[in-house]
Amino acid sequence: MSYSVGQVAGFAGVTVRTLHHYDEIGLLVPGERSRAGHRRYRDADLDRLQQILFYRELGFPLDEVAVLLDDPDADPRAHLRRQHELLTARIERLRKMAAAVEQAMEARRMGIDLTPEERFEVFGEKDPEQYAEEAEARWGGTEAYAESQRRAASYTKEDWQRMQAEVADWSERYGALMAEGEPATGERAMALAEEHRRHIGAWFYECSYEMHKNLADMYVADERFKAYYDSLRPGLAEHLREAVHANADRRRG
């Protein structure tokens, strides 16, 4: 039995465009073609697509997925074990973040004032004061730093929660974009890079395109920032950096 590209897209929750792209790069070549030349997918193709989507959900780039799946010595059970371990780790990280959000919501309901540290628990286990002295040493004399400090001091618990909701929504959409194989120079990636820049401007300070590029470079060069972005999705820091540069260059052009 075989299935059309439209049927498979419906089964897997991906776009037809994504399946065409996987075929074009040799990652998922349909086992059959109809007399008219249309793609037809067999059960073995569906099994491979499931493995591809597992790895993509975990943030693996397409070229690495191809290497993993085409390894002649690879045991299919080993793939499943590895994916289970990675997914379990992600679930635990999300569980901790959910617990932090629940704490913030309960405090809000009961009218309890959160400390600055507790406000930032909605970002996970990141301590907002951990790098405060370093930040002041690096940027303390700039207007951007002063403006950021002024705005942050005025934010309420509701403000912090709304900000986190925006971050979570952006992160989910950027992760989905990467899962579909969107290049960093693609229109959607650059649009989300622009949204990232405007988010900074809306909440902290006016962020020029040149400043945004410098920040994106730091997200990759500084291991702490890289770890944060890559915790959202492996490889996101590098992908975002390239998207930020591409967006800034085209806007400036």
C-alpha positions as a Markdown table, in Angstrom:
| # | Residue | x | y | z |
|---|---|---|---|---|
| 1 | Met | 0.0 | 0.0 | 0.0 |
| 2 | Ser | 1.2 | 3.5 | -0.8 |
| 3 | Tyr | 0.2 | 7.0 | 0.0 |
| 4 | Ser | 0.2 | 10.3 | -1.8 |
| 5 | Val | 2.3 | 13.3 | -0.7 |
| 6 | Gly | -0.9 | 15.0 | 0.5 |
| 7 | Gln | -1.9 | 12.0 | 2.6 |
| 8 | Val | 1.5 | 11.7 | 4.2 |
| 9 | Ala | 1.6 | 15.5 | 5.0 |
| 10 | Gly | -1.8 | 15.0 | 6.7 |
| 11 | Phe | -0.6 | 12.0 | 8.7 |
| 12 | Ala | 2.6 | 13.7 | 9.9 |
| 13 | Gly | 1.4 | 17.2 | 10.4 |
| 14 | Val | 4.0 | 18.7 | 8.0 |
| 15 | Thr | 3.6 | 20.7 | 4.8 |
| 16 | Val | 3.8 | 19.2 | 1.3 |
| 17 | Arg | 6.6 | 21.7 | 0.7 |
| 18 | Thr | 8.6 | 20.1 | 3.5 |
| 19 | Leu | 8.1 | 16.6 | 2.0 |
| 20 | His | 9.2 | 18.0 | -1.4 |
| 21 | His | 12.3 | 19.5 | 0.2 |
| 22 | Tyr | 13.2 | 16.2 | 2.0 |
| 23 | Asp | 12.9 | 14.5 | -1.4 |
| 24 | Glu | 15.0 | 17.1 | -3.2 |
| 25 | Ile | 17.9 | 16.7 | -0.7 |
| 26 | Gly | 17.7 | 13.0 | -0.6 |
| 27 | Leu | 16.6 | 12.7 | 3.0 |
| 28 | Leu | 13.3 | 11.1 | 2.3 |
| 29 | Val | 12.9 | 9.8 | -1.3 |
| 30 | Pro | 9.5 | 8.2 | -1.9 |
| 31 | Gly | 9.7 | 4.5 | -2.6 |
| 32 | Glu | 7.3 | 4.7 | -5.6 |
| 33 | Arg | 6.1 | 7.1 | -8.3 |
| 34 | Ser | 2.7 | 6.9 | -10.0 |
| 35 | Arg | 2.5 | 6.6 | -13.7 |
| 36 | Ala | 2.0 | 10.4 | -13.8 |
| 37 | Gly | 5.3 | 10.8 | -11.8 |
| 38 | His | 3.6 | 11.7 | -8.6 |
| 39 | Arg | 5.3 | 10.7 | -5.3 |
| 40 | Arg | 4.0 | 7.6 | -3.5 |
| 41 | Tyr | 5.1 | 6.7 | 0.0 |
| 42 | Arg | 5.3 | 3.2 | 1.4 |
| 43 | Asp | 5.2 | 2.1 | 5.0 |
| 44 | Ala | 9.0 | 2.0 | 5.1 |
| 45 | Asp | 9.0 | 5.7 | 4.0 |
| 46 | Leu | 6.6 | 6.5 | 6.8 |
| 47 | Asp | 8.9 | 4.8 | 9.3 |
| 48 | Arg | 11.8 | 6.9 | 8.1 |
| 49 | Leu | 9.7 | 10.1 | 8.2 |
| 50 | Gln | 8.8 | 9.4 | 11.8 |
| 51 | Gln | 12.5 | 9.1 | 12.7 |
| 52 | Ile | 13.3 | 12.3 | 10.8 |
| 53 | Leu | 10.6 | 14.2 | 12.6 |
| 54 | Phe | 11.8 | 12.9 | 16.0 |
| 55 | Tyr | 15.3 | 14.1 | 15.4 |
| 56 | Arg | 14.0 | 17.4 | 13.9 |
| 57 | Glu | 11.9 | 18.0 | 17.0 |
| 58 | Leu | 15.0 | 17.5 | 19.1 |
| 59 | Gly | 16.8 | 20.2 | 17.0 |
| 60 | Phe | 19.1 | 18.1 | 14.9 |
| 61 | Pro | 20.0 | 19.8 | 11.5 |
| 62 | Leu | 18.9 | 18.0 | 8.4 |
| 63 | Asp | 22.4 | 17.0 | 7.3 |
| 64 | Glu | 23.1 | 15.4 | 10.7 |
| 65 | Val | 19.7 | 13.6 | 10.6 |
| 66 | Ala | 20.7 | 12.1 | 7.2 |
| 67 | Val | 24.1 | 10.9 | 8.5 |
| 68 | Leu | 22.4 | 9.3 | 11.5 |
| 69 | Leu | 19.7 | 7.5 | 9.5 |
| 70 | Asp | 21.9 | 6.4 | 6.7 |
| 71 | Asp | 24.6 | 4.9 | 9.0 |
| 72 | Pro | 24.8 | 1.2 | 7.8 |
| 73 | Asp | 25.8 | 0.1 | 11.3 |
| 74 | Ala | 23.0 | 1.9 | 13.1 |
| 75 | Asp | 20.5 | -0.1 | 15.1 |
| 76 | Pro | 17.0 | 1.2 | 14.7 |
| 77 | Arg | 16.4 | 0.4 | 18.4 |
| 78 | Ala | 19.5 | 2.6 | 19.3 |
| 79 | His | 17.8 | 5.5 | 17.5 |
| 80 | Leu | 14.7 | 5.1 | 19.6 |
| 81 | Arg | 16.7 | 4.8 | 22.9 |
| 82 | Arg | 18.6 | 7.9 | 22.1 |
| 83 | Gln | 15.5 | 9.9 | 21.2 |
| 84 | His | 13.8 | 8.7 | 24.3 |
| 85 | Glu | 16.7 | 9.9 | 26.5 |
| 86 | Leu | 16.7 | 13.3 | 24.8 |
| 87 | Leu | 13.0 | 13.8 | 25.0 |
| 88 | Thr | 12.9 | 12.8 | 28.6 |
| 89 | Ala | 15.5 | 15.5 | 29.4 |
| 90 | Arg | 13.5 | 18.1 | 27.5 |
| 91 | Ile | 10.3 | 17.0 | 29.4 |
| 92 | Glu | 12.1 | 17.5 | 32.7 |
| 93 | Arg | 13.3 | 21.0 | 31.7 |
| 94 | Leu | 9.8 | 22.0 | 30.6 |
| 95 | Arg | 8.3 | 20.5 | 33.8 |
| 96 | Lys | 10.6 | 22.8 | 35.9 |
| 97 | Met | 9.6 | 25.8 | 33.8 |
| 98 | Ala | 5.9 | 25.0 | 34.2 |
| 99 | Ala | 6.4 | 24.7 | 38.0 |
| 100 | Ala | 8.0 | 28.2 | 38.0 |
| 101 | Val | 5.1 | 29.6 | 36.0 |
| 102 | Glu | 2.6 | 28.0 | 38.4 |
| 103 | Gln | 4.4 | 29.6 | 41.3 |
| 104 | Ala | 4.2 | 33.0 | 39.7 |
| 105 | Met | 0.5 | 32.6 | 38.9 |
| 106 | Glu | -0.3 | 31.5 | 42.5 |
| 107 | Ala | 1.7 | 34.4 | 43.9 |
| 108 | Arg | -0.2 | 36.8 | 41.6 |
| 109 | Arg | -3.6 | 35.3 | 42.7 |
| 110 | Met | -2.7 | 35.7 | 46.4 |
| 111 | Gly | -1.3 | 39.2 | 46.0 |
| 112 | Ile | 2.2 | 38.1 | 47.1 |
| 113 | Asp | 5.1 | 40.3 | 46.0 |
| 114 | Leu | 7.8 | 38.3 | 44.3 |
| 115 | Thr | 11.5 | 39.2 | 44.6 |
| 116 | Pro | 13.5 | 40.1 | 41.5 |
| 117 | Glu | 14.9 | 36.6 | 41.5 |
| 118 | Glu | 11.4 | 35.0 | 41.7 |
| 119 | Arg | 10.1 | 37.1 | 38.9 |
| 120 | Phe | 12.7 | 35.6 | 36.6 |
| 121 | Glu | 11.9 | 32.0 | 37.6 |
| 122 | Val | 9.5 | 31.9 | 34.7 |
| 123 | Phe | 12.6 | 31.7 | 32.5 |
| 124 | Gly | 13.6 | 28.5 | 34.2 |
| 125 | Glu | 16.4 | 28.4 | 36.7 |
| 126 | Lys | 18.2 | 31.5 | 35.4 |
| 127 | Asp | 19.2 | 33.9 | 38.1 |
| 128 | Pro | 18.6 | 37.5 | 36.9 |
| 129 | Glu | 21.2 | 38.9 | 39.2 |
| 130 | Gln | 23.9 | 36.3 | 38.3 |
| 131 | Tyr | 25.7 | 38.5 | 35.7 |
| 132 | Ala | 24.5 | 41.9 | 36.9 |
| 133 | Glu | 27.9 | 43.2 | 37.9 |
| 134 | Glu | 29.4 | 42.0 | 34.6 |
| 135 | Ala | 26.6 | 43.6 | 32.6 |
| 136 | Glu | 27.1 | 46.9 | 34.4 |
| 137 | Ala | 30.9 | 46.8 | 33.8 |
| 138 | Arg | 30.4 | 46.1 | 30.1 |
| 139 | Trp | 27.5 | 48.4 | 29.3 |
| 140 | Gly | 26.9 | 50.5 | 32.4 |
| 141 | Gly | 28.0 | 53.7 | 30.7 |
| 142 | Thr | 25.6 | 53.3 | 27.8 |
| 143 | Glu | 22.2 | 54.9 | 27.4 |
| 144 | Ala | 20.8 | 51.5 | 26.4 |
| 145 | Tyr | 21.9 | 50.1 | 29.7 |
| 146 | Ala | 20.4 | 53.0 | 31.6 |
| 147 | Glu | 17.2 | 52.8 | 29.7 |
| 148 | Ser | 17.0 | 49.0 | 30.3 |
| 149 | Gln | 17.4 | 49.5 | 34.1 |
| 150 | Arg | 14.8 | 52.3 | 34.2 |
| 151 | Arg | 12.2 | 50.1 | 32.4 |
| 152 | Ala | 12.9 | 46.9 | 34.3 |
| 153 | Ala | 12.5 | 48.7 | 37.6 |
| 154 | Ser | 9.0 | 49.7 | 36.7 |
| 155 | Tyr | 7.7 | 46.3 | 35.6 |
| 156 | Thr | 5.1 | 44.4 | 37.7 |
| 157 | Lys | 4.8 | 40.7 | 38.0 |
| 158 | Glu | 2.1 | 40.8 | 35.3 |
| 159 | Asp | 4.6 | 42.6 | 33.0 |
| 160 | Trp | 7.2 | 39.9 | 33.5 |
| 161 | Gln | 4.7 | 37.1 | 32.9 |
| 162 | Arg | 3.4 | 38.8 | 29.7 |
| 163 | Met | 7.0 | 39.2 | 28.6 |
| 164 | Gln | 7.7 | 35.5 | 29.2 |
| 165 | Ala | 4.6 | 34.6 | 27.3 |
| 166 | Glu | 5.8 | 36.5 | 24.3 |
| 167 | Val | 9.2 | 34.9 | 24.6 |
| 168 | Ala | 7.7 | 31.4 | 24.8 |
| 169 | Asp | 5.5 | 32.1 | 21.8 |
| 170 | Trp | 8.4 | 33.4 | 19.7 |
| 171 | Ser | 10.6 | 30.4 | 20.8 |
| 172 | Glu | 7.9 | 27.9 | 19.8 |
| 173 | Arg | 7.5 | 29.5 | 16.4 |
| 174 | Tyr | 11.2 | 29.8 | 15.8 |
| 175 | Gly | 11.7 | 26.1 | 16.8 |
| 176 | Ala | 8.9 | 25.1 | 14.4 |
| 177 | Leu | 10.5 | 27.1 | 11.6 |
| 178 | Met | 13.8 | 25.2 | 12.2 |
| 179 | Ala | 12.0 | 21.9 | 12.3 |
| 180 | Glu | 10.6 | 22.5 | 8.8 |
| 181 | Gly | 14.1 | 23.2 | 7.5 |
| 182 | Glu | 13.7 | 26.9 | 6.9 |
| 183 | Pro | 17.1 | 28.4 | 6.2 |
| 184 | Ala | 18.3 | 31.3 | 8.4 |
| 185 | Thr | 18.2 | 33.5 | 5.3 |
| 186 | Gly | 14.6 | 32.6 | 4.5 |
| 187 | Glu | 11.8 | 35.1 | 4.7 |
| 188 | Arg | 10.2 | 33.6 | 7.8 |
| 189 | Ala | 13.5 | 33.4 | 9.7 |
| 190 | Met | 14.3 | 37.0 | 9.0 |
| 191 | Ala | 10.8 | 38.0 | 10.0 |
| 192 | Leu | 11.2 | 36.3 | 13.4 |
| 193 | Ala | 14.7 | 37.9 | 13.7 |
| 194 | Glu | 13.0 | 41.3 | 13.2 |
| 195 | Glu | 10.4 | 40.4 | 15.8 |
| 196 | His | 13.2 | 39.5 | 18.2 |
| 197 | Arg | 14.8 | 43.0 | 17.6 |
| 198 | Arg | 11.5 | 44.7 | 18.2 |
| 199 | His | 10.8 | 42.7 | 21.4 |
| 200 | Ile | 14.1 | 44.1 | 22.8 |
| 201 | Gly | 13.0 | 47.6 | 21.8 |
| 202 | Ala | 9.6 | 47.2 | 23.3 |
| 203 | Trp | 10.7 | 45.9 | 26.7 |
| 204 | Phe | 14.3 | 47.2 | 27.3 |
| 205 | Tyr | 15.9 | 49.7 | 24.9 |
| 206 | Glu | 15.9 | 50.9 | 21.3 |
| 207 | Cys | 17.8 | 48.2 | 19.4 |
| 208 | Ser | 19.4 | 49.3 | 16.1 |
| 209 | Tyr | 20.1 | 46.8 | 13.4 |
| 210 | Glu | 23.9 | 47.1 | 14.1 |
| 211 | Met | 23.3 | 46.6 | 17.8 |
| 212 | His | 21.1 | 43.6 | 17.1 |
| 213 | Lys | 23.9 | 42.1 | 15.0 |
| 214 | Asn | 26.4 | 42.6 | 17.8 |
| 215 | Leu | 24.0 | 40.9 | 20.3 |
| 216 | Ala | 23.5 | 38.0 | 17.9 |
| 217 | Asp | 27.2 | 37.6 | 17.7 |
| 218 | Met | 27.4 | 37.5 | 21.5 |
| 219 | Tyr | 24.7 | 34.8 | 21.6 |
| 220 | Val | 27.1 | 32.5 | 19.9 |
| 221 | Ala | 30.4 | 33.7 | 21.3 |
| 222 | Asp | 29.4 | 33.8 | 24.9 |
| 223 | Glu | 28.8 | 30.2 | 26.1 |
| 224 | Arg | 26.2 | 31.3 | 28.6 |
| 225 | Phe | 24.0 | 33.0 | 26.0 |
| 226 | Lys | 24.6 | 30.2 | 23.6 |
| 227 | Ala | 23.5 | 27.6 | 26.2 |
| 228 | Tyr | 20.3 | 29.5 | 26.8 |
| 229 | Tyr | 19.2 | 29.8 | 23.2 |
| 230 | Asp | 20.3 | 26.2 | 22.4 |
| 231 | Ser | 18.3 | 25.0 | 25.4 |
| 232 | Leu | 15.2 | 26.3 | 23.5 |
| 233 | Arg | 16.3 | 24.3 | 20.5 |
| 234 | Pro | 19.8 | 22.9 | 19.7 |
| 235 | Gly | 21.4 | 25.0 | 17.1 |
| 236 | Leu | 19.1 | 28.0 | 17.6 |
| 237 | Ala | 21.8 | 30.4 | 18.6 |
| 238 | Glu | 23.8 | 29.9 | 15.4 |
| 239 | His | 20.6 | 29.9 | 13.3 |
| 240 | Leu | 19.3 | 33.1 | 14.9 |
| 241 | Arg | 22.7 | 34.8 | 14.5 |
| 242 | Glu | 22.6 | 34.2 | 10.8 |
| 243 | Ala | 19.0 | 35.3 | 10.5 |
| 244 | Val | 19.7 | 38.5 | 12.5 |
| 245 | His | 22.6 | 39.4 | 10.2 |
| 246 | Ala | 20.6 | 38.6 | 7.0 |
| 247 | Asn | 17.6 | 40.7 | 8.3 |
| 248 | Ala | 19.8 | 43.6 | 9.2 |
| 249 | Asp | 21.7 | 43.5 | 5.9 |
| 250 | Arg | 18.6 | 43.5 | 3.8 |
| 251 | Arg | 16.9 | 46.3 | 5.9 |
| 252 | Arg | 20.0 | 48.4 | 5.6 |
| 253 | Gly | 20.3 | 47.7 | 1.9 |
